[in-house]
Amino acid sequence: MGGGWFSPPEIAHDIGEVVRMQAELLAGKPSPWRPSVAVVADEAGLGALAGKKRHPFAVHLLRRQLALFAASGVPYEFYLAEDVLRDPSLLDGCRTVVLGLFRSFDERRSRFVDKLACGNRTLVFLSESGVEGGASATGFDLSYATNRMPHVVVPEAGVTDVVSGLMESERKRHHPNGPDAVVRGPRVSVREKEGMRVLARFASDGAPALAIREDGGCRRVYVCEPGGLSPGLFNRLARESGAYVPVSGGGLEVDMDGDFVSLHALRTGEWDFTLPFPCRVVNAKTGQDEHVSGGKVHLSLTAGETCWFRLRARQRAH
């Protein structure tokens, strides 16, 4: 990007505006508001994968799943496991917590999950959680096959959420015909037991591929398929947990805190964006206030369009 790429006045001006806005945001007192959904990645699980023969689906266990989360319209915070294990209070106020790469639950990690499983919180265990030990921490009984198992997933009757995995859709796109259209490899499933609701099954043998259970004051979700939690389902689970979700249905990437919102439209459409608290919404490009009605801002966006807004909390009258 050298050779004067950033030299044109229009580009240099835009860069300067962003730098100035960043300085203003950093200089002010940050808003105490934060998202109520968190994704926690266990770096120990990633290290275990790197130290073995290459896992054929390693990139889908979390990294590609994050791409689906980006399309969900759900703002979330991202943590490394060691940080929240050391200070679980970082997750205070979170209504939905997603655990990825937790391939093994030692005593420390199991205690951590026990502490999270309260207050009607939703815990989502991504694919292969607990396959190398301590699976009881998930609340599910696992069955793990390391041979070339088929990965085609179908919804249960009456389930309208998208439940097919990202791997399967990718393979069908690249190999629409022939045996290569079926993804095969190691596969985890959960054993059915009383109190568990199955949302999807593996087509080859009917083994549960996506299941939910209510466990006291906690809803537990196990996603067996790598990259198997669709944007729409993630959006719905977060909303049902009581988490802040500004739009329903997804199609919009939302990255925000209590001072700044970045929106990126993944499709052309309209959204009613629910604000996290009473505030003015200032368009960072125009400097003008957006119209707020009923605590919402109406958005009409074109696919690929990105918008930035600054949130200014309204002062309460004394």
C-alpha positions as CSV (number, residue, x, y, z in Angstrom):
1,M,0.0,0.0,0.0
2,G,3.0,2.2,-0.4
3,G,3.9,4.5,-3.3
4,G,1.6,7.3,-2.3
5,W,-1.6,5.2,-2.0
6,F,-2.8,7.3,1.0
7,S,-1.6,10.6,-0.5
8,P,-4.8,11.8,-2.3
9,P,-6.4,14.6,-0.3
10,E,-9.7,12.7,0.0
11,I,-8.1,9.7,1.6
12,A,-5.8,11.7,3.8
13,H,-8.8,13.7,5.0
14,D,-10.8,10.6,5.9
15,I,-7.9,9.2,7.8
16,G,-7.4,12.4,9.7
17,E,-11.2,12.5,10.6
18,V,-11.0,8.9,11.9
19,V,-7.9,9.6,14.0
20,R,-9.5,12.8,15.5
21,M,-12.6,10.9,16.3
22,Q,-10.6,8.1,18.0
23,A,-8.8,10.7,20.1
24,E,-12.1,12.2,21.2
25,L,-13.5,8.8,22.2
26,L,-10.3,7.9,24.1
27,A,-10.2,11.2,25.9
28,G,-13.7,11.1,27.2
29,K,-15.0,9.0,30.1
30,P,-16.1,5.7,28.6
31,S,-19.7,4.6,28.9
32,P,-20.3,1.8,31.5
33,W,-22.6,0.0,29.0
34,R,-21.3,-3.1,27.4
35,P,-22.7,-6.0,25.4
36,S,-24.4,-8.8,27.3
37,V,-23.1,-11.6,25.0
38,A,-19.5,-13.0,25.3
39,V,-17.5,-15.5,23.3
40,V,-14.7,-17.2,25.2
41,A,-11.9,-19.0,23.4
42,D,-9.7,-21.6,25.2
43,E,-6.2,-21.1,24.0
44,A,-5.2,-24.4,25.6
45,G,-7.5,-26.2,23.2
46,L,-6.0,-24.4,20.3
47,G,-2.5,-25.3,21.5
48,A,-3.6,-29.0,21.7
49,L,-4.9,-28.9,18.1
50,A,-1.6,-27.4,16.9
51,G,0.5,-30.1,18.7
52,K,-1.2,-32.9,16.9
53,K,-1.7,-34.2,13.4
54,R,-3.6,-31.5,11.6
55,H,-7.3,-31.6,12.5
56,P,-9.3,-31.5,9.2
57,F,-11.9,-29.1,10.6
58,A,-9.7,-27.0,13.0
59,V,-10.5,-23.7,11.3
60,H,-14.2,-24.3,11.6
61,L,-14.2,-25.0,15.3
62,L,-14.1,-21.3,16.1
63,R,-12.5,-19.1,13.5
64,R,-15.0,-19.7,10.8
65,Q,-17.8,-19.8,13.3
66,L,-16.9,-16.2,14.2
67,A,-17.6,-15.2,10.6
68,L,-21.2,-16.5,11.2
69,F,-21.5,-14.6,14.4
70,A,-20.5,-11.4,12.5
71,A,-23.6,-11.9,10.3
72,S,-26.0,-12.3,13.3
73,G,-26.6,-8.7,14.3
74,V,-25.5,-9.6,17.9
75,P,-22.8,-7.4,19.5
76,Y,-20.5,-9.4,21.8
77,E,-17.2,-9.2,23.7
78,F,-14.4,-11.7,23.0
79,Y,-12.2,-13.1,25.8
80,L,-9.4,-15.6,26.1
81,A,-10.1,-18.4,28.7
82,E,-7.2,-17.6,30.9
83,D,-8.5,-14.0,31.4
84,V,-12.0,-15.1,32.5
85,L,-10.7,-18.1,34.5
86,R,-8.5,-15.7,36.5
87,D,-11.3,-13.1,36.8
88,P,-14.8,-14.5,36.2
89,S,-16.4,-11.2,37.1
90,L,-15.5,-10.1,33.6
91,L,-18.6,-12.0,32.5
92,D,-20.9,-10.4,35.1
93,G,-24.0,-9.2,33.3
94,C,-23.6,-11.5,30.3
95,R,-26.8,-13.3,29.4
96,T,-25.3,-15.6,26.8
97,V,-21.7,-17.0,27.0
98,V,-20.3,-19.1,24.1
99,L,-17.4,-21.4,24.8
100,G,-15.1,-22.4,21.9
101,L,-12.1,-24.7,21.8
102,F,-12.8,-26.0,25.3
103,R,-11.8,-29.5,24.2
104,S,-10.9,-30.5,27.7
105,F,-12.5,-29.4,31.0
106,D,-10.1,-29.8,33.9
107,E,-11.2,-29.1,37.5
108,R,-10.5,-25.4,37.1
109,R,-12.6,-25.1,33.9
110,S,-15.4,-27.3,35.3
111,R,-15.7,-25.0,38.4
112,F,-15.8,-22.0,36.1
113,V,-18.7,-23.5,34.1
114,D,-20.5,-24.3,37.3
115,K,-20.3,-20.7,38.3
116,L,-21.6,-19.5,35.0
117,A,-24.6,-21.9,35.0
118,C,-26.9,-19.7,37.0
119,G,-29.3,-16.8,36.8
120,N,-31.1,-18.1,33.7
121,R,-28.0,-17.6,31.6
122,T,-27.5,-19.4,28.3
123,L,-24.3,-21.4,27.8
124,V,-23.4,-22.4,24.3
125,F,-20.8,-25.2,23.8
126,L,-19.3,-25.2,20.4
127,S,-18.2,-28.3,18.5
128,E,-15.9,-30.7,20.3
129,S,-16.2,-29.1,23.7
130,G,-15.1,-31.7,26.2
131,V,-14.1,-34.5,23.7
132,E,-10.7,-34.9,25.4
133,G,-12.0,-34.9,29.0
134,G,-14.4,-33.5,31.5
135,A,-17.4,-33.6,29.1
136,S,-19.8,-33.7,32.1
137,A,-19.2,-30.0,32.6
138,T,-21.2,-29.4,29.4
139,G,-24.3,-31.1,30.8
140,F,-24.4,-33.5,27.8
141,D,-23.2,-37.1,27.3
142,L,-20.9,-37.1,24.2
143,S,-20.2,-39.6,21.5
144,Y,-17.0,-38.9,19.6
145,A,-15.9,-40.8,16.5
146,T,-12.6,-40.1,14.9
147,N,-13.2,-41.9,11.6
148,R,-14.6,-40.5,8.4
149,M,-18.2,-39.8,9.6
150,P,-20.6,-37.9,7.3
151,H,-21.5,-34.3,8.4
152,V,-24.8,-33.7,6.7
153,V,-27.2,-32.1,9.3
154,V,-31.0,-31.8,8.9
155,P,-33.5,-30.0,11.2
156,E,-36.0,-31.8,13.3
157,A,-39.7,-31.4,12.3
158,G,-41.0,-28.0,13.1
159,V,-37.6,-26.3,13.4
160,T,-37.3,-23.3,11.2
161,D,-33.8,-22.2,12.2
162,V,-30.9,-22.9,9.8
163,V,-29.0,-25.8,11.3
164,S,-26.8,-27.0,8.4
165,G,-23.1,-26.5,9.1
166,L,-20.8,-24.1,7.3
167,M,-18.6,-26.9,6.1
168,E,-21.4,-28.6,4.3
169,S,-22.6,-25.4,2.5
170,E,-19.0,-24.7,1.5
171,R,-18.4,-28.2,0.1
172,K,-21.7,-28.1,-1.8
173,R,-20.7,-24.8,-3.3
174,H,-17.4,-26.1,-4.5
175,H,-18.5,-29.7,-5.4
176,P,-22.2,-29.6,-6.2
177,N,-22.1,-33.2,-7.5
178,G,-20.5,-36.4,-6.6
179,P,-19.2,-37.9,-3.4
180,D,-17.1,-34.9,-2.6
181,A,-20.4,-33.1,-1.8
182,V,-20.5,-34.9,1.5
183,V,-18.1,-33.7,4.2
184,R,-16.5,-36.6,6.2
185,G,-14.2,-36.7,9.2
186,P,-14.2,-36.9,13.0
187,R,-17.6,-36.1,14.5
188,V,-19.1,-35.5,17.9
189,S,-22.7,-36.0,18.8
190,V,-24.7,-36.0,22.0
191,R,-26.7,-38.9,23.4
192,E,-30.4,-38.3,23.9
193,K,-31.7,-38.3,27.4
194,E,-34.7,-37.0,29.3
195,G,-35.1,-33.2,29.4
196,M,-33.1,-32.6,26.2
197,R,-34.6,-31.0,23.1
198,V,-33.0,-32.0,19.8
199,L,-33.1,-29.2,17.1
200,A,-31.1,-31.1,14.4
201,R,-29.7,-34.5,13.6
202,F,-27.0,-36.0,11.5
203,A,-28.8,-37.4,8.4
204,S,-26.7,-40.6,8.2
205,D,-27.7,-42.1,11.5
206,G,-30.1,-39.7,13.3
207,A,-27.6,-38.9,16.0
208,P,-28.4,-35.5,17.6
209,A,-26.3,-32.7,16.1
210,L,-27.8,-29.7,17.9
211,A,-29.5,-29.9,21.3
212,I,-30.8,-27.8,24.1
213,R,-31.5,-28.6,27.8
214,E,-32.8,-26.5,30.7
215,D,-30.6,-27.2,33.7
216,G,-31.9,-25.5,36.8
217,G,-31.2,-21.8,36.2
218,C,-29.3,-22.3,33.0
219,R,-30.0,-23.1,29.4
220,R,-27.3,-25.3,27.8
221,V,-26.8,-25.6,24.1
222,Y,-24.4,-28.1,22.4
223,V,-23.5,-27.5,18.8
224,C,-22.0,-30.7,17.4
225,E,-21.2,-29.5,13.9
226,P,-18.1,-27.3,13.4
227,G,-19.4,-24.0,12.2
228,G,-22.9,-25.2,13.0
229,L,-24.4,-22.2,14.8
230,S,-26.1,-20.2,12.2
231,P,-26.4,-16.4,12.5
232,G,-30.2,-16.5,12.8
233,L,-30.1,-19.2,15.6
234,F,-27.4,-17.3,17.5
235,N,-29.6,-14.1,17.2
236,R,-32.6,-16.0,18.6
237,L,-30.8,-17.7,21.4
238,A,-29.3,-14.4,22.5
239,R,-32.6,-12.6,22.4
240,E,-34.3,-15.4,24.4
241,S,-31.6,-15.2,27.1
242,G,-32.5,-11.5,27.7
243,A,-29.3,-10.3,26.1
244,Y,-29.2,-7.0,24.2
245,V,-29.7,-7.7,20.5
246,P,-30.4,-4.5,18.5
247,V,-31.9,-6.2,15.4
248,S,-33.7,-9.5,14.8
249,G,-32.9,-11.8,12.0
250,G,-29.3,-10.8,11.3
251,G,-27.9,-9.7,8.0
252,L,-26.1,-6.8,9.8
253,E,-22.7,-6.8,11.4
254,V,-22.8,-4.9,14.7
255,D,-19.7,-3.9,16.6
256,M,-20.3,-1.5,19.4
257,D,-19.8,-0.3,22.9
258,G,-21.7,2.4,24.8
259,D,-20.0,5.3,22.9
260,F,-19.6,4.1,19.3
261,V,-21.5,1.8,16.8
262,S,-20.1,0.4,13.6
263,L,-22.7,-1.2,11.3
264,H,-21.9,-3.2,8.1
265,A,-24.8,-4.4,5.9
266,L,-24.4,-7.9,4.6
267,R,-27.5,-7.6,2.5
268,T,-29.7,-4.8,1.2
269,G,-32.6,-4.2,3.6
270,E,-34.2,-2.2,6.4
271,W,-33.7,-2.6,10.1
272,D,-35.2,-1.0,13.2
273,F,-32.1,-0.7,15.4
274,T,-33.0,-0.8,19.1
275,L,-30.7,1.5,21.2
276,P,-29.1,0.1,24.4
277,F,-30.2,3.1,26.5
278,P,-31.9,6.6,25.9
279,C,-29.4,8.5,23.8
280,R,-28.8,10.8,20.9
281,V,-27.4,9.1,17.8
282,V,-24.9,11.2,15.8
283,N,-23.9,10.1,12.3
284,A,-20.1,10.2,12.4
285,K,-19.9,11.1,8.7
286,T,-22.4,14.0,8.6
287,G,-22.2,15.1,12.2
288,Q,-26.0,15.2,12.2
289,D,-28.4,13.6,14.7
290,E,-30.3,10.5,13.4
291,H,-34.1,10.4,14.0
292,V,-34.8,8.4,17.1
293,S,-38.4,7.1,17.7
294,G,-39.5,4.7,20.5
295,G,-35.9,4.0,21.4
296,K,-35.0,2.9,17.8
297,V,-33.3,4.2,14.7
298,H,-34.7,3.1,11.4
299,L,-31.9,2.0,9.0
300,S,-32.2,1.5,5.2
301,L,-28.9,0.1,4.0
302,T,-27.4,-1.3,0.8
303,A,-25.3,-4.5,0.9
304,G,-21.7,-3.5,1.6
305,E,-22.6,-0.2,3.2
306,T,-20.8,0.7,6.5
307,C,-22.2,3.3,8.9
308,W,-20.6,4.8,12.1
309,F,-22.6,6.4,14.8
310,R,-21.7,8.0,18.1
311,L,-24.0,7.5,21.1
312,R,-24.5,10.4,23.5
313,A,-26.5,9.4,26.6
314,R,-29.3,11.8,27.4
315,Q,-29.0,13.5,30.8
316,R,-31.8,12.9,33.2
317,A,-33.7,15.9,34.3
318,H,-33.3,16.7,38.0
